[in-house]
Amino acid sequence: MYKFITTGLIAAAIAAGAAAPAMAADGEKPLVRCIDITRMSSSKVVDNQTIILKMRGGSDYKMTLAHRCPGLKMQGTWRHDAKSLAKLCEVDTIEVPVNNTGNVLDSNFTPCIIDSITEIPKGSDTKAQ
């Protein structure tokens, strides 16, 4: 089952869940292995490699893709196959529609691998937010 994630409108959400997270770069909180998509309220596509995940009742997260994902910023939408776990995890794949019809259901999709998910410190004033 696919969940479609659109800037400003999301039916699923994300929460931290992992053992001993790895350290992140430059003042960011530790990396998160997976987040629970049932807590996500929206997402903001920053560029072709970065998405901000807005959460209900907790911290927001920055999801960085392993490589630039063509069309992500232009389309502003993506989907993730949550299967039965309802989790979004590092090394999972998101998909971006590659047509211009505006109908996601008629699209072909480009797969893009998630490299990292990092908690954004409260009160942080980064360009990604």
Steps between C-alpha positions, in 0.01 A plus 500: 500500500644838401456815700521819296683782673432851373640833617254641751274193504592163647288214615778328693767612744843428646654433844838396629565137564837334516774378722824695549470763225810608310638851541394768252703783355542861613280549805210288382356238729592134445383322189178306528473155342121499449203723568135408546306643206179518703637810680590700189276799426667637186822522305688781328720423202806725536692386192558185294681333791337634819152472652388644836254271679260692726381296798202510732592524867876491467813599315520545125749307287721564199505212251802503269509283190813313394506688168310779330156377402402656165163675507450489878508878553295569186233239579496573875354156564628151575380164620631224721396136519449461873396136467362379833754671729385864455865605531723715282860386541850579381581303184129480412402627158260785429354557154444824310247531214662581164210622286353844452131405493451581867333163558724298732308181422595523130869565572814301457726533803869557561635311805723691744680346800484663845851558632421646842223629725614762751303662781488880466577672831213715632559867427752420228511763227631302202427564133342153484209607717 
